[in-house]
């Protein structure tokens, strides 16, 4: 029963995350500025979490002050850069492209940990990283050598490359946290610091005349991205990991591009093309290779 509960939670978590890409594309079609959507999303998350976390956060204020630089990095990379870059990306590229890039996040984390000397890497991880990078190149070049030679990349794909690098930095630095804190309180703290960086982008949108037109679709989109991928997915993911462990849970991340692709085909008539398949195969092959353990002879 417990395992069944974990699997249901993992499916829900990945489904909610996949929906984030689909709704972000709808936001573009509704002329909702991506930076403004990112800011208002995390503002709503901050308000929703406040009644549940403020007591714990007040108790941890000294620890938070002692880790200001860490939380500035965590907030800027995850809440600000990853969210805003992803939403900007979907103004230019397909939902399928954007979601497939996310399958490269695990090997991106390995790369960041290697560059920052946070963790040691082995031959399999480096090999997996190289193969996954080839997969990313397959997607952003559409297997067209001329795109690579002329550097005529889709702007949205480049935004997604920046987004997954930011998430890799976030994940690597998340391991540097030195004090115990509940998941919801941690999300709230990181959200607070991230909003500091999103606020100037929101103000920039306003000064450029990029004003959100209030509509029922806007409120539906905002409610979804604030509740389901921001809180629901984290809660379901953490609950499932506590039951079956991170390694078994990690396999379910592959459902995000699957769900996103199905949604994109159904709602936006996007096409899953040959270069998507080659890119996905290479990225997933690199992911499995990078998780291979070296056994002593």
Number of C-alpha atoms within 10 A of each C-alpha: 6 10 11 11 13 22 21 13 21 27 20 18 28 25 21 26 25 24 21 24 28 24 20 25 25 19 21 18 11 15 15 20 21 26 26 23 24 29 25 20 22 25 18 17 21 20 11 15 16 15 9 13 19 14 11 14 19 10 10 16 11 10 14 16 11 11 15 12 11 17 24 17 18 25 25 22 27 22 28 26 24 25 26 23 23 26 29 23 29 28 20 17 19 21 27 25 24 28 24 26 23 20 22 25 22 24 28 25 22 25 22 21 19 17 12 13 10 14 12 11 15 14 13 18 23 18 15 25 25 18 23 30 19 17 28 25 17 23 24 27 20 19 17 13 11 11 14 15 9 8 10 11 13 14 15 22 25 16 23 27 22 18 27 27 21 27 24 25 22 23 21 21 20 14 9 11 12 9 9 9 13 11 14 17 19 16 20 24 20 22 23 19 19 26 23 16 18 25 18 14 19 21 15 14 17 14 10 8 9 17 14 15 12 9 9 9 13 18 10 11 20 20 15 18 26 22 17 20 21 21 21 18 21 20 17 23 23 18 16 25 18 12 16 14 13 13 10 12 18 13 11 15 18 16 18 22 25 17 20 26 25 18 20 22 14 11 11 14 10 15 14 15 11 13 18 20 15 17 26 24 15 21 30 21 16 26 24 15 20 24 16 13 11 9 5 4 3
